[in-house]
Amino acid sequence: MARKRSPTLTDAELRLMEIIWDKGRVTVGELVDALPKRRALAYSTVLTTMRVLERKGYVDHEKNGRAFVYQPLVPKSEARRKALRFVLSRFFEDSPELLVLNLLEHEEIDSKQLARLRRRIEES
């Protein structure tokens, strides 16, 4: 059976996308160089991951000499929304309320963060 393609980003994909969002346009070699040495990925792994990101619609490339230059197609804000929708549907019955209640019950939220949340709720 074929593996279902995930709408969200894997850890490796997200690491690369963070660099792409930051730099705008990059080659595979530039991505390899930008990764922290303690968490480096092989050139072939980065190349394969970029092909996956392209199939998922997150990046596009253009040829520049012998190299492919990749650029983001999906802004970081949209990727966050996709991931949040996935988490909401998968774990919180499509309920933002359940998500927020879970955060309030199980996460450390300081008074400044709580005040910002209250303001956003009041503005809604």
A tleap script that builds the chain and sets N, CA, C and O, in Angstrom:
source leaprc.protein.ff14SB
mol = sequence {
  NMET ALA ARG LYS ARG SER PRO THR LEU THR
  ASP ALA GLU LEU ARG LEU MET GLU ILE ILE
  TRP ASP LYS GLY ARG VAL THR VAL GLY GLU
  LEU VAL ASP ALA LEU PRO LYS ARG ARG ALA
  LEU ALA TYR SER THR VAL LEU THR THR MET
  ARG VAL LEU GLU ARG LYS GLY TYR VAL ASP
  HIE GLU LYS ASN GLY ARG ALA PHE VAL TYR
  GLN PRO LEU VAL PRO LYS SER GLU ALA ARG
  ARG LYS ALA LEU ARG PHE VAL LEU SER ARG
  PHE PHE GLU ASP SER PRO GLU LEU LEU VAL
  LEU ASN LEU LEU GLU HIE GLU GLU ILE ASP
  SER LYS GLN LEU ALA ARG LEU ARG ARG ARG
  ILE GLU GLU CSER
}
set mol.1.N position { 0.845 -1.174 0.000 }
set mol.1.CA position { 0.000 0.000 0.000 }
set mol.1.C position { 0.892 1.240 0.000 }
set mol.1.O position { 1.876 1.311 0.737 }
set mol.2.N position { 0.539 2.203 -0.828 }
set mol.2.CA position { 1.307 3.452 -0.908 }
set mol.2.C position { 1.134 4.258 0.367 }
set mol.2.O position { 0.057 4.300 0.963 }
set mol.3.N position { 2.212 4.889 0.765 }
set mol.3.CA position { 2.180 5.719 1.964 }
set mol.3.C position { 1.437 7.011 1.681 }
set mol.3.O position { 1.671 7.654 0.658 }
set mol.4.N position { 0.540 7.396 2.585 }
set mol.4.CA position { -0.221 8.634 2.430 }
set mol.4.C position { 0.703 9.830 2.620 }
set mol.4.O position { 1.483 9.884 3.571 }
set mol.5.N position { 0.603 10.781 1.706 }
set mol.5.CA position { 1.448 11.971 1.792 }
set mol.5.C position { 0.887 12.924 2.846 }
set mol.5.O position { -0.298 13.257 2.827 }
set mol.6.N position { 1.740 13.355 3.753 }
set mol.6.CA position { 1.328 14.241 4.837 }
set mol.6.C position { 1.215 15.683 4.343 }
set mol.6.O position { 2.082 16.159 3.610 }
set mol.7.N position { 0.145 16.379 4.746 }
set mol.7.CA position { 0.011 17.786 4.366 }
set mol.7.C position { 0.931 18.700 5.172 }
set mol.7.O position { 1.142 19.858 4.811 }
set mol.8.N position { 1.467 18.175 6.250 }
set mol.8.CA position { 2.336 18.976 7.110 }
set mol.8.C position { 3.796 18.668 6.796 }
set mol.8.O position { 4.103 17.783 5.998 }
set mol.9.N position { 4.673 19.402 7.429 }
set mol.9.CA position { 6.106 19.253 7.192 }
set mol.9.C position { 6.735 18.313 8.214 }
set mol.9.O position { 6.414 18.365 9.401 }
set mol.10.N position { 7.631 17.455 7.740 }
set mol.10.CA position { 8.417 16.632 8.657 }
set mol.10.C position { 9.453 17.535 9.330 }
set mol.10.O position { 9.607 18.697 8.952 }
set mol.11.N position { 10.154 17.003 10.319 }
set mol.11.CA position { 11.193 17.791 10.998 }
set mol.11.C position { 12.267 18.257 10.018 }
set mol.11.O position { 12.667 19.421 10.040 }
set mol.12.N position { 12.734 17.347 9.157 }
set mol.12.CA position { 13.781 17.714 8.190 }
set mol.12.C position { 13.265 18.756 7.200 }
set mol.12.O position { 13.975 19.707 6.872 }
set mol.13.N position { 12.038 18.582 6.725 }
set mol.13.CA position { 11.456 19.551 5.794 }
set mol.13.C position { 11.333 20.924 6.446 }
set mol.13.O position { 11.629 21.943 5.821 }
set mol.14.N position { 10.897 20.948 7.697 }
set mol.14.CA position { 10.747 22.221 8.404 }
set mol.14.C position { 12.101 22.898 8.608 }
set mol.14.O position { 12.209 24.116 8.466 }
set mol.15.N position { 13.122 22.130 8.937 }
set mol.15.CA position { 14.472 22.711 9.099 }
set mol.15.C position { 14.911 23.405 7.819 }
set mol.15.O position { 15.457 24.507 7.861 }
set mol.16.N position { 14.674 22.761 6.682 }
set mol.16.CA position { 15.060 23.359 5.404 }
set mol.16.C position { 14.176 24.553 5.062 }
set mol.16.O position { 14.668 25.570 4.574 }
set mol.17.N position { 12.880 24.437 5.314 }
set mol.17.CA position { 11.973 25.546 5.004 }
set mol.17.C position { 12.305 26.779 5.834 }
set mol.17.O position { 12.180 27.898 5.336 }
set mol.18.N position { 12.724 26.606 7.077 }
set mol.18.CA position { 13.106 27.757 7.910 }
set mol.18.C position { 14.240 28.535 7.240 }
set mol.18.O position { 14.241 29.766 7.239 }
set mol.19.N position { 15.192 27.816 6.677 }
set mol.19.CA position { 16.308 28.472 5.982 }
set mol.19.C position { 15.809 29.153 4.711 }
set mol.19.O position { 16.198 30.283 4.414 }
set mol.20.N position { 14.954 28.471 3.968 }
set mol.20.CA position { 14.428 29.027 2.715 }
set mol.20.C position { 13.602 30.277 2.997 }
set mol.20.O position { 13.745 31.277 2.294 }
set mol.21.N position { 12.748 30.238 4.002 }
set mol.21.CA position { 11.955 31.430 4.349 }
set mol.21.C position { 12.873 32.580 4.752 }
set mol.21.O position { 12.602 33.737 4.429 }
set mol.22.N position { 13.946 32.267 5.449 }
set mol.22.CA position { 14.880 33.302 5.895 }
set mol.22.C position { 15.671 33.896 4.730 }
set mol.22.O position { 15.824 35.115 4.645 }
set mol.23.N position { 16.169 33.053 3.840 }
set mol.23.CA position { 17.050 33.513 2.760 }
set mol.23.C position { 16.306 33.882 1.477 }
set mol.23.O position { 16.795 34.694 0.692 }
set mol.24.N position { 15.134 33.296 1.261 }
set mol.24.CA position { 14.356 33.600 0.061 }
set mol.24.C position { 14.653 32.686 -1.113 }
set mol.24.O position { 13.747 32.029 -1.625 }
set mol.25.N position { 15.897 32.631 -1.548 }
set mol.25.CA position { 16.301 31.788 -2.680 }
set mol.25.C position { 17.608 31.093 -2.317 }
set mol.25.O position { 18.563 31.740 -1.889 }
set mol.26.N position { 17.647 29.771 -2.489 }
set mol.26.CA position { 18.842 29.015 -2.114 }
set mol.26.C position { 19.055 27.816 -3.027 }
set mol.26.O position { 18.119 27.292 -3.631 }
set mol.27.N position { 20.307 27.402 -3.109 }
set mol.27.CA position { 20.651 26.147 -3.771 }
set mol.27.C position { 20.764 25.059 -2.704 }
set mol.27.O position { 20.795 25.350 -1.508 }
set mol.28.N position { 20.823 23.814 -3.149 }
set mol.28.CA position { 20.996 22.709 -2.201 }
set mol.28.C position { 22.311 22.874 -1.437 }
set mol.28.O position { 22.361 22.641 -0.230 }
set mol.29.N position { 23.364 23.273 -2.131 }
set mol.29.CA position { 24.650 23.487 -1.460 }
set mol.29.C position { 24.569 24.545 -0.377 }
set mol.29.O position { 25.151 24.389 0.696 }
set mol.30.N position { 23.845 25.628 -0.656 }
set mol.30.CA position { 23.679 26.690 0.352 }
set mol.30.C position { 22.875 26.189 1.543 }
set mol.30.O position { 23.146 26.574 2.681 }
set mol.31.N position { 21.887 25.332 1.288 }
set mol.31.CA position { 21.118 24.749 2.391 }
set mol.31.C position { 22.015 23.875 3.265 }
set mol.31.O position { 21.980 23.969 4.492 }
set mol.32.N position { 22.809 23.033 2.633 }
set mol.32.CA position { 23.722 22.159 3.381 }
set mol.32.C position { 24.656 23.006 4.241 }
set mol.32.O position { 24.878 22.692 5.411 }
set mol.33.N position { 25.204 24.077 3.667 }
set mol.33.CA position { 26.123 24.951 4.409 }
set mol.33.C position { 25.432 25.695 5.549 }
set mol.33.O position { 26.062 25.989 6.565 }
set mol.34.N position { 24.145 26.001 5.392 }
set mol.34.CA position { 23.417 26.777 6.399 }
set mol.34.C position { 22.960 25.933 7.584 }
set mol.34.O position { 22.632 26.477 8.639 }
set mol.35.N position { 22.934 24.626 7.425 }
set mol.35.CA position { 22.502 23.758 8.527 }
set mol.35.C position { 23.566 23.729 9.622 }
set mol.35.O position { 24.760 23.712 9.323 }
set mol.36.N position { 23.144 23.722 10.885 }
set mol.36.CA position { 24.117 23.618 11.974 }
set mol.36.C position { 24.923 22.323 11.842 }
set mol.36.O position { 24.370 21.270 11.525 }
set mol.37.N position { 26.213 22.409 12.082 }
set mol.37.CA position { 27.098 21.246 11.909 }
set mol.37.C position { 26.690 20.067 12.786 }
set mol.37.O position { 26.840 18.915 12.378 }
set mol.38.N position { 26.185 20.333 13.962 }
set mol.38.CA position { 25.808 19.236 14.855 }
set mol.38.C position { 24.545 18.520 14.379 }
set mol.38.O position { 24.262 17.404 14.815 }
set mol.39.N position { 23.783 19.160 13.482 }
set mol.39.CA position { 22.563 18.534 12.946 }
set mol.39.C position { 22.595 18.554 11.421 }
set mol.39.O position { 21.571 18.758 10.769 }
set mol.40.N position { 23.769 18.342 10.871 }
set mol.40.CA position { 23.956 18.412 9.423 }
set mol.40.C position { 23.214 17.277 8.716 }
set mol.40.O position { 22.954 16.222 9.294 }
set mol.41.N position { 22.886 17.528 7.458 }
set mol.41.CA position { 22.298 16.519 6.580 }
set mol.41.C position { 23.199 16.376 5.363 }
set mol.41.O position { 23.832 17.340 4.933 }
set mol.42.N position { 23.255 15.182 4.815 }
set mol.42.CA position { 24.050 14.947 3.614 }
set mol.42.C position { 23.429 15.684 2.429 }
set mol.42.O position { 22.222 15.921 2.394 }
set mol.43.N position { 24.264 16.040 1.467 }
set mol.43.CA position { 23.809 16.730 0.258 }
set mol.43.C position { 22.670 15.952 -0.397 }
set mol.43.O position { 21.657 16.539 -0.779 }
set mol.44.N position { 22.829 14.634 -0.529 }
set mol.44.CA position { 21.801 13.819 -1.188 }
set mol.44.C position { 20.490 13.821 -0.406 }
set mol.44.O position { 19.414 13.790 -1.003 }
set mol.45.N position { 20.570 13.857 0.913 }
set mol.45.CA position { 19.365 13.919 1.746 }
set mol.45.C position { 18.644 15.244 1.542 }
set mol.45.O position { 17.419 15.276 1.423 }
set mol.46.N position { 19.398 16.335 1.500 }
set mol.46.CA position { 18.799 17.655 1.273 }
set mol.46.C position { 18.162 17.700 -0.112 }
set mol.46.O position { 17.056 18.218 -0.265 }
set mol.47.N position { 18.840 17.169 -1.111 }
set mol.47.CA position { 18.304 17.152 -2.474 }
set mol.47.C position { 16.998 16.365 -2.536 }
set mol.47.O position { 16.024 16.826 -3.131 }
set mol.48.N position { 16.972 15.190 -1.931 }
set mol.48.CA position { 15.756 14.376 -1.901 }
set mol.48.C position { 14.633 15.105 -1.177 }
set mol.48.O position { 13.490 15.096 -1.633 }
set mol.49.N position { 14.950 15.731 -0.060 }
set mol.49.CA position { 13.942 16.465 0.712 }
set mol.49.C position { 13.401 17.643 -0.085 }
set mol.49.O position { 12.210 17.943 -0.006 }
set mol.50.N position { 14.250 18.310 -0.846 }
set mol.50.CA position { 13.788 19.425 -1.676 }
set mol.50.C position { 12.833 18.938 -2.756 }
set mol.50.O position { 11.863 19.624 -3.079 }
set mol.51.N position { 13.094 17.768 -3.314 }
set mol.51.CA position { 12.169 17.200 -4.308 }
set mol.51.C position { 10.814 16.907 -3.678 }
set mol.51.O position { 9.774 17.138 -4.294 }
set mol.52.N position { 10.831 16.398 -2.450 }
set mol.52.CA position { 9.580 16.132 -1.733 }
set mol.52.C position { 8.836 17.443 -1.478 }
set mol.52.O position { 7.627 17.525 -1.695 }
set mol.53.N position { 9.556 18.468 -1.018 }
set mol.53.CA position { 8.931 19.772 -0.766 }
set mol.53.C position { 8.338 20.349 -2.047 }
set mol.53.O position { 7.296 21.003 -2.011 }
set mol.54.N position { 8.988 20.111 -3.160 }
set mol.54.CA position { 8.461 20.596 -4.438 }
set mol.54.C position { 7.181 19.840 -4.805 }
set mol.54.O position { 6.211 20.446 -5.261 }
set mol.55.N position { 7.176 18.514 -4.608 }
set mol.55.CA position { 5.957 17.729 -4.875 }
set mol.55.C position { 4.808 18.161 -3.972 }
set mol.55.O position { 3.653 18.167 -4.396 }
set mol.56.N position { 5.120 18.521 -2.734 }
set mol.56.CA position { 4.093 18.974 -1.792 }
set mol.56.C position { 3.617 20.392 -2.097 }
set mol.56.O position { 2.616 20.839 -1.535 }
set mol.57.N position { 4.316 21.103 -2.975 }
set mol.57.CA position { 3.918 22.454 -3.347 }
set mol.57.C position { 4.469 23.554 -2.457 }
set mol.57.O position { 3.998 24.690 -2.519 }
set mol.58.N position { 5.457 23.238 -1.631 }
set mol.58.CA position { 6.026 24.243 -0.728 }
set mol.58.C position { 7.107 25.089 -1.388 }
set mol.58.O position { 7.308 26.243 -1.010 }
set mol.59.N position { 7.812 24.519 -2.381 }
set mol.59.CA position { 8.879 25.250 -3.063 }
set mol.59.C position { 8.783 25.022 -4.568 }
set mol.59.O position { 8.113 24.104 -5.041 }
set mol.60.N position { 9.463 25.872 -5.286 }
set mol.60.CA position { 9.626 25.732 -6.728 }
set mol.60.C position { 11.104 25.977 -7.014 }
set mol.60.O position { 11.825 26.503 -6.166 }
set mol.61.N position { 11.550 25.601 -8.197 }
set mol.61.CA position { 12.953 25.853 -8.525 }
set mol.61.C position { 13.071 26.405 -9.935 }
set mol.61.O position { 12.188 26.243 -10.777 }
set mol.62.N position { 14.191 27.060 -10.150 }
set mol.62.CA position { 14.573 27.454 -11.502 }
set mol.62.C position { 16.036 27.080 -11.671 }
set mol.62.O position { 16.810 27.057 -10.714 }
set mol.63.N position { 16.388 26.791 -12.898 }
set mol.63.CA position { 17.768 26.377 -13.179 }
set mol.63.C position { 18.637 27.610 -13.349 }
set mol.63.O position { 18.282 28.539 -14.074 }
set mol.64.N position { 19.784 27.610 -12.672 }
set mol.64.CA position { 20.754 28.693 -12.777 }
set mol.64.C position { 22.107 28.046 -13.053 }
set mol.64.O position { 22.802 27.628 -12.128 }
set mol.65.N position { 22.474 27.966 -14.323 }
set mol.65.CA position { 23.674 27.219 -14.683 }
set mol.65.C position { 23.421 25.745 -14.454 }
set mol.65.O position { 22.473 25.177 -14.995 }
set mol.66.N position { 24.275 25.125 -13.646 }
set mol.66.CA position { 24.099 23.704 -13.327 }
set mol.66.C position { 23.280 23.489 -12.060 }
set mol.66.O position { 22.893 22.358 -11.764 }
set mol.67.N position { 23.015 24.533 -11.324 }
set mol.67.CA position { 22.327 24.395 -10.032 }
set mol.67.C position { 20.850 24.755 -10.154 }
set mol.67.O position { 20.454 25.564 -10.993 }
set mol.68.N position { 20.052 24.137 -9.298 }
set mol.68.CA position { 18.663 24.541 -9.125 }
set mol.68.C position { 18.622 25.540 -7.973 }
set mol.68.O position { 19.224 25.318 -6.923 }
set mol.69.N position { 17.911 26.632 -8.182 }
set mol.69.CA position { 17.710 27.623 -7.126 }
set mol.69.C position { 16.260 27.489 -6.671 }
set mol.69.O position { 15.329 27.642 -7.462 }
set mol.70.N position { 16.088 27.204 -5.392 }
set mol.70.CA position { 14.753 26.979 -4.826 }
set mol.70.C position { 14.250 28.246 -4.153 }
set mol.70.O position { 15.018 29.006 -3.563 }
set mol.71.N position { 12.934 28.455 -4.256 }
set mol.71.CA position { 12.299 29.571 -3.567 }
set mol.71.C position { 10.972 29.081 -2.980 }
set mol.71.O position { 10.358 28.154 -3.509 }
set mol.72.N position { 10.538 29.703 -1.891 }
set mol.72.CA position { 9.300 29.254 -1.252 }
set mol.72.C position { 8.078 29.644 -2.075 }
set mol.72.O position { 8.024 30.733 -2.647 }
set mol.73.N position { 7.106 28.752 -2.129 }
set mol.73.CA position { 5.806 29.052 -2.726 }
set mol.73.C position { 4.761 29.300 -1.644 }
set mol.73.O position { 3.768 29.991 -1.867 }
set mol.74.N position { 5.002 28.726 -0.476 }
set mol.74.CA position { 4.072 28.834 0.646 }
set mol.74.C position { 4.717 29.704 1.717 }
set mol.74.O position { 5.791 29.371 2.216 }
set mol.75.N position { 4.072 30.825 2.081 }
set mol.75.CA position { 4.623 31.645 3.165 }
set mol.75.C position { 4.583 30.889 4.501 }
set mol.75.O position { 3.776 29.979 4.692 }
set mol.76.N position { 5.455 31.279 5.399 }
set mol.76.CA position { 5.521 30.630 6.714 }
set mol.76.C position { 4.174 30.699 7.434 }
set mol.76.O position { 3.774 29.739 8.093 }
set mol.77.N position { 3.477 31.822 7.314 }
set mol.77.CA position { 2.181 31.970 7.986 }
set mol.77.C position { 1.172 30.942 7.475 }
set mol.77.O position { 0.375 30.415 8.251 }
set mol.78.N position { 1.205 30.656 6.176 }
set mol.78.CA position { 0.286 29.655 5.620 }
set mol.78.C position { 0.670 28.250 6.072 }
set mol.78.O position { -0.202 27.426 6.346 }
set mol.79.N position { 1.960 27.974 6.149 }
set mol.79.CA position { 2.417 26.665 6.636 }
set mol.79.C position { 1.979 26.465 8.086 }
set mol.79.O position { 1.582 25.365 8.471 }
set mol.80.N position { 2.051 27.520 8.883 }
set mol.80.CA position { 1.580 27.442 10.274 }
set mol.80.C position { 0.090 27.122 10.316 }
set mol.80.O position { -0.356 26.282 11.098 }
set mol.81.N position { -0.681 27.813 9.454 }
set mol.81.CA position { -2.131 27.558 9.425 }
set mol.81.C position { -2.432 26.121 9.020 }
set mol.81.O position { -3.304 25.483 9.610 }
set mol.82.N position { -1.715 25.602 8.015 }
set mol.82.CA position { -1.917 24.211 7.589 }
set mol.82.C position { -1.622 23.249 8.740 }
set mol.82.O position { -2.388 22.319 8.993 }
set mol.83.N position { -0.513 23.480 9.429 }
set mol.83.CA position { -0.135 22.606 10.541 }
set mol.83.C position { -1.163 22.690 11.665 }
set mol.83.O position { -1.524 21.675 12.260 }
set mol.84.N position { -1.626 23.888 11.949 }
set mol.84.CA position { -2.617 24.064 13.006 }
set mol.84.C position { -3.932 23.387 12.644 }
set mol.84.O position { -4.549 22.738 13.489 }
set mol.85.N position { -4.369 23.533 11.386 }
set mol.85.CA position { -5.599 22.858 10.950 }
set mol.85.C position { -5.456 21.345 11.092 }
set mol.85.O position { -6.392 20.660 11.505 }
set mol.86.N position { -4.271 20.830 10.744 }
set mol.86.CA position { -4.016 19.396 10.870 }
set mol.86.C position { -4.123 18.961 12.333 }
set mol.86.O position { -4.791 17.973 12.637 }
set mol.87.N position { -3.474 19.688 13.233 }
set mol.87.CA position { -3.520 19.360 14.663 }
set mol.87.C position { -4.945 19.485 15.195 }
set mol.87.O position { -5.403 18.630 15.953 }
set mol.88.N position { -5.646 20.546 14.802 }
set mol.88.CA position { -7.032 20.732 15.248 }
set mol.88.C position { -7.904 19.554 14.842 }
set mol.88.O position { -8.655 19.021 15.659 }
set mol.89.N position { -7.805 19.147 13.584 }
set mol.89.CA position { -8.669 18.063 13.113 }
set mol.89.C position { -8.245 16.715 13.690 }
set mol.89.O position { -9.091 15.869 13.978 }
set mol.90.N position { -6.963 16.517 13.855 }
set mol.90.CA position { -6.459 15.217 14.288 }
set mol.90.C position { -6.614 14.985 15.790 }
set mol.90.O position { -6.925 13.873 16.216 }
set mol.91.N position { -6.400 16.020 16.585 }
set mol.91.CA position { -6.347 15.833 18.035 }
set mol.91.C position { -7.418 16.582 18.825 }
set mol.91.O position { -7.647 16.271 19.993 }
set mol.92.N position { -8.078 17.565 18.205 }
set mol.92.CA position { -8.990 18.415 18.970 }
set mol.92.C position { -10.379 18.527 18.352 }
set mol.92.O position { -11.084 19.511 18.575 }
set mol.93.N position { -10.770 17.519 17.574 }
set mol.93.CA position { -12.130 17.451 17.024 }
set mol.93.C position { -12.527 18.730 16.293 }
set mol.93.O position { -13.685 19.145 16.355 }
set mol.94.N position { -11.583 19.351 15.608 }
set mol.94.CA position { -11.815 20.612 14.885 }
set mol.94.C position { -12.296 21.740 15.798 }
set mol.94.O position { -12.996 22.648 15.349 }
set mol.95.N position { -11.927 21.683 17.062 }
set mol.95.CA position { -12.386 22.674 18.034 }
set mol.95.C position { -11.234 23.559 18.518 }
set mol.95.O position { -10.387 23.103 19.287 }
set mol.96.N position { -11.195 24.830 18.073 }
set mol.96.CA position { -10.188 25.749 18.613 }
set mol.96.C position { -10.311 25.894 20.128 }
set mol.96.O position { -9.313 26.075 20.826 }
set mol.97.N position { -11.542 25.815 20.629 }
set mol.97.CA position { -11.757 25.932 22.069 }
set mol.97.C position { -11.021 24.821 22.822 }
set mol.97.O position { -10.358 25.085 23.825 }
set mol.98.N position { -11.136 23.577 22.338 }
set mol.98.CA position { -10.429 22.474 22.993 }
set mol.98.C position { -8.917 22.681 22.957 }
set mol.98.O position { -8.219 22.373 23.923 }
set mol.99.N position { -8.422 23.197 21.851 }
set mol.99.CA position { -6.986 23.463 21.737 }
set mol.99.C position { -6.540 24.499 22.763 }
set mol.99.O position { -5.558 24.289 23.476 }
set mol.100.N position { -7.254 25.610 22.837 }
set mol.100.CA position { -6.884 26.682 23.767 }
set mol.100.C position { -7.005 26.202 25.211 }
set mol.100.O position { -6.130 26.478 26.032 }
set mol.101.N position { -8.082 25.489 25.522 }
set mol.101.CA position { -8.235 24.965 26.880 }
set mol.101.C position { -7.091 24.021 27.236 }
set mol.101.O position { -6.588 24.047 28.359 }
set mol.102.N position { -6.679 23.189 26.283 }
set mol.102.CA position { -5.563 22.282 26.521 }
set mol.102.C position { -4.278 23.053 26.776 }
set mol.102.O position { -3.509 22.704 27.672 }
set mol.103.N position { -4.043 24.093 25.995 }
set mol.103.CA position { -2.852 24.924 26.207 }
set mol.103.C position { -2.868 25.565 27.590 }
set mol.103.O position { -1.857 25.574 28.294 }
set mol.104.N position { -4.013 26.094 27.968 }
set mol.104.CA position { -4.118 26.758 29.270 }
set mol.104.C position { -3.924 25.778 30.424 }
set mol.104.O position { -3.344 26.129 31.452 }
set mol.105.N position { -4.411 24.554 30.251 }
set mol.105.CA position { -4.324 23.564 31.323 }
set mol.105.C position { -2.951 22.903 31.427 }
set mol.105.O position { -2.523 22.528 32.519 }
set mol.106.N position { -2.262 22.760 30.299 }
set mol.106.CA position { -1.067 21.918 30.301 }
set mol.106.C position { 0.236 22.626 29.944 }
set mol.106.O position { 1.292 21.993 29.947 }
set mol.107.N position { 0.190 23.889 29.644 }
set mol.107.CA position { 1.405 24.606 29.262 }
set mol.107.C position { 1.648 25.766 30.216 }
set mol.107.O position { 0.715 26.320 30.797 }
set mol.108.N position { 2.914 26.122 30.364 }
set mol.108.CA position { 3.291 27.278 31.172 }
set mol.108.C position { 3.057 28.539 30.345 }
set mol.108.O position { 3.722 28.751 29.331 }
set mol.109.N position { 2.127 29.361 30.770 }
set mol.109.CA position { 1.837 30.615 30.073 }
set mol.109.C position { 2.033 31.737 31.078 }
set mol.109.O position { 1.367 31.780 32.112 }
set mol.110.N position { 2.961 32.655 30.765 }
set mol.110.CA position { 3.223 33.740 31.710 }
set mol.110.C position { 2.143 34.818 31.604 }
set mol.110.O position { 1.314 34.788 30.694 }
set mol.111.N position { 2.159 35.756 32.527 }
set mol.111.CA position { 1.099 36.767 32.611 }
set mol.111.C position { 1.047 37.654 31.369 }
set mol.111.O position { -0.037 38.067 30.957 }
set mol.112.N position { 2.200 37.954 30.765 }
set mol.112.CA position { 2.209 38.773 29.546 }
set mol.112.C position { 1.541 38.035 28.387 }
set mol.112.O position { 0.751 38.613 27.640 }
set mol.113.N position { 1.868 36.758 28.252 }
set mol.113.CA position { 1.245 35.966 27.190 }
set mol.113.C position { -0.259 35.850 27.417 }
set mol.113.O position { -1.047 35.954 26.477 }
set mol.114.N position { -0.643 35.637 28.656 }
set mol.114.CA position { -2.061 35.523 28.994 }
set mol.114.C position { -2.796 36.830 28.707 }
set mol.114.O position { -3.922 36.808 28.210 }
set mol.115.N position { -2.178 37.951 29.011 }
set mol.115.CA position { -2.788 39.259 28.729 }
set mol.115.C position { -2.977 39.450 27.225 }
set mol.115.O position { -4.012 39.954 26.789 }
set mol.116.N position { -1.975 39.047 26.424 }
set mol.116.CA position { -2.104 39.148 24.959 }
set mol.116.C position { -3.238 38.262 24.454 }
set mol.116.O position { -4.001 38.659 23.574 }
set mol.117.N position { -3.343 37.063 25.015 }
set mol.117.CA position { -4.432 36.164 24.626 }
set mol.117.C position { -5.791 36.776 24.959 }
set mol.117.O position { -6.716 36.729 24.148 }
set mol.118.N position { -5.904 37.347 26.149 }
set mol.118.CA position { -7.173 37.990 26.544 }
set mol.118.C position { -7.546 39.115 25.580 }
set mol.118.O position { -8.699 39.230 25.166 }
set mol.119.N position { -6.553 39.949 25.225 }
set mol.119.CA position { -6.816 41.048 24.281 }
set mol.119.C position { -7.295 40.521 22.937 }
set mol.119.O position { -8.240 41.051 22.353 }
set mol.120.N position { -6.634 39.470 22.449 }
set mol.120.CA position { -7.024 38.897 21.148 }
set mol.120.C position { -8.436 38.325 21.207 }
set mol.120.O position { -9.202 38.470 20.255 }
set mol.121.N position { -8.781 37.684 22.302 }
set mol.121.CA position { -10.129 37.129 22.450 }
set mol.121.C position { -11.152 38.253 22.481 }
set mol.121.O position { -12.204 38.151 21.850 }
set mol.122.N position { -10.856 39.319 23.207 }
set mol.122.CA position { -11.778 40.452 23.284 }
set mol.122.C position { -11.936 41.147 21.938 }
set mol.122.O position { -13.011 41.662 21.630 }
set mol.123.N position { -10.868 41.167 21.129 }
set mol.123.CA position { -10.929 41.796 19.805 }
set mol.123.C position { -11.721 40.957 18.806 }
set mol.123.O position { -12.214 41.481 17.807 }
set mol.124.N position { -11.842 39.669 19.070 }
set mol.124.CA position { -12.531 38.765 18.128 }
set mol.124.C position { -14.024 38.946 18.121 }
set mol.124.O position { -14.727 38.257 17.382 }
savepdb mol mol.pdb
quit
